Every structure is written in structure tokens, then in C-alpha cells.
Amino acid sequence: MHELSLIQSLLDIVEDYAVADGFRRVNSLKLSFGRLSCLDRQCLEFAFSIQSAGTRAEGAVLDFDILPPRIRCLDCGRETAMNGTWDRCPSCHSQDVILTGGTEELRLIEMDVD
């Protein structure tokens, strides 16, 4: 479960900010990742609940922004967020499409701290 190492890295980043900015407690963290990034929200939440114990982030709420897959059509140029399959352009039905989003790695977007 690679979520464990990602959460540890996240907690290290939080600690670095706490030392630099002087806050004592984290109330919430907003995280972002792509739906196709092979991350599991429940695994991240579980790892966070275990690994944040005894840290400034213990008890913090995790808020996720999960980014949808996006494709760009090489024929008509349209870029589209996709909810289902993405083997064809929804506008011109061309099969000449490339994946342009949805694989983004885990990112810390925002922290609410005291």
C-alpha cells in the first residue's frame, strides 16, 4: 500500500510548514489527485488516521478533489472530461484521442491551521 509512504511524506511537509510558520494544529487538509492515479481515497484516509496520531495533524479532516480523466481529440482539438470510457471523442467520434488528465499525483492544495 503506497498510500502509507505518501501520507508520511504529507505529514513531513506539514511539519516543515509548522516549523517555518509557527502553527500548532492542523484542522483540515485539502488534497488533490487524478482518478486514474491508482490512489484509493479510503486507503489514504486510513493511513492518515493511523500515521497522524501524535502529530499536529491528528484529528484533521481530509478534503479530496479527485480530478476526472480528460482526453483531447487530435482531429477536432476538443478537450473533454470523461466519466465513462474514453476511446472516442464525444464531439466528432474520432478514435484519435490522447489522455491529458486524470493521472495527476497526490498534491497538498490547502491547509487550515491554528
Protein Blocks (a to p, Z undefined) as FASTA:
>chain_A
ZZlmmmmmmmmmmmmmmmmnopabdfbdcddddfklopafklmmmmmmmmmgopakgoia
cdddddddddddfklopacddfbdcfbcfklopabdcdfbhjaccddfbdcdZZ
